[in-house]
């Protein structure tokens, strides 16, 4: 029986090649989109699950409201981990990580350094908590001794070639020597943090024991059976026992008084496997994604697959007239309904199997482009892993059953006597269902078009909005500390080059980085009510003009004023939080020690206009600029002349003063844009799949239009004989479809408006969704639908009426 089903199915596919082509291509595109998005979603959901103890590992977050700032951070105080392990038997172990950014690294005795990023300090318990296999070294001892380092296999090849690196030393920033005590396998890409270097935490030059400083990512490994929600209630005891006394010493107030004033300090757990998609904290070790994108892309995959299935159902039911007599004859000869259903379902599944084969070819061709816009490293081989194979095998079967179920039962239900007498018009019988499915297709297409347009408008708003400084053509040279004491000389030499307008030495730039806030106090108010949590940046005399910032009051730092070493420039937010009506000349106090016993007074000499130094998702916080150049970076403002040639000249100056050191630079505009790469990727992906969704929908519309034109062949002939014009016939055949598209637009508009407004809530600075976005999306859908339908309509309208009237 199955052999007979397949033989007849293949015969029908050969007989209706155009119908088969449209169905196979539409389904293949839908399946390919579904597979690509499924690969993306599975990868996103797999983050950090490679750790054997992942279900028991939790990171401690800090939520602090103090001094006018409400901070949500992925870090906690350095004593938190050791204290929890000491005080609570429910804790099996802990590990702290401390990011120290990018360093220049070379093998001791070598001339040239390599720029290595995302270097981390880690406790010796690292390998007890996380699953990071070592190929060389003892995980129990690897990070116990100071000045030891564990490197990845990739780092070992970069610095030691084919040599065994164990016991050899690496020089960091030409000043710190670390001995290699372990080589680990490269960390998987699906980790919320990645590094090639773990340095012993005991080597970190840090003031330990500070409960009021939050600088370490702290991970806790709970014992089996411990309820994390119940255990997290112990944080209140930690606050009262340890944080409270330091807070009292620091600002002279108890924790109860601190909270009554509207301030708070809270700690919480987040499961390790939730960090990548669910954490919205600041000071992450690496940028995270968002579970909303996973939901959105999953929905897009389902919608595109549904659109492809709808095409199949629409075309199959529409073409039923051509199979009606076949069904009638089969029933007269004794075929029962379940045999007919089996025949049509076999045809449907055969079609989906062929579509799946074509879909895999499309995925293989499209995956490099998809990886480029999603920044993933997916391969088609990911589809053939054991956990994915069942999906790959079941998907065509499920899609075949879903897409073919209605046509099968619809066709098999025809009454043979009525069919053979030609008393029913089977092709139009299910027009209501087909209309509803067309509306659904174009409704989803319009929603995707609106989504892509709003994402791009928000990104454009971010890129063009005034951020309080001029980010154009500012060249930043990283790791300027490689210059040693020649930093200022380097700056002066570069400023002599034609085309270099200004320059500044400072590691503090208005782009996100691992900075933390510290309190400043108005003179005479060293208490919690006077404290203002403030970003405190060390800059030089040329910082403000180099970055094109605007002073709204007072003056900039000047070499003419020797007292500027005790001067400070505040931004408008800081002035507002301090409550200064006339800030120039006011004095603020900066804490000089960890115990809150020594303070230094600074006089406000200027007020700088607010500038964005974090993402536009956040409001502008308080910033204080001090005369204290940090040698981490040197920035230069360049003119509009030949930038590449100018950069080459600056590189020449660098090589003269820092031989063997890599010349690493970036443009401030690129660093600013990097904050929104996630949104840019989302916009590109949504736009791509919007185009594909519309294309698949149009394939179905094309087939339906061809069928409807065929059904009305004689009507068209009669109308032409009676004098109807080509345009009137095109309008007649097109208006029904365009009416359905209009209905889809009306339904899609409120849904798209609500969804995009929800997405925009993540931004403190955002666009209003304009009405014309919906109009434009609707016009695009109408024009595409009209172009699709009118092709068949014009073809039918131009047919010789004599041939049309002879057609029977």
PyMOL commands that set and color helices and strands:
alter all, ss='L'
color gray80, all
select helices_A, chain A and resi 2-15+17-45+54-56+79-87+126-129+153-160+201-203+228-251+255-260+272-278+291-318+321-332+337-374+380-384+386-412+416-421+426-428+431-464+480-495+543-547+562-566+572-578+643-657+668-674+677-711+713-721+726-760+771-797+801-806
alter helices_A, ss='H'
color red, helices_A
select strands_A, chain A and resi 57-66+69-73+76-77+91-99+103-107+114-116+120-122+134-136+148-152+169-172+176-184+197-200+214-222+264-271+474-478+500-505+518-522+531-539+551-554+567-571+587-591+599-608+623-627+633-638+665-667
alter strands_A, ss='S'
color yellow, strands_A
deselect
rebuild
show_as cartoon
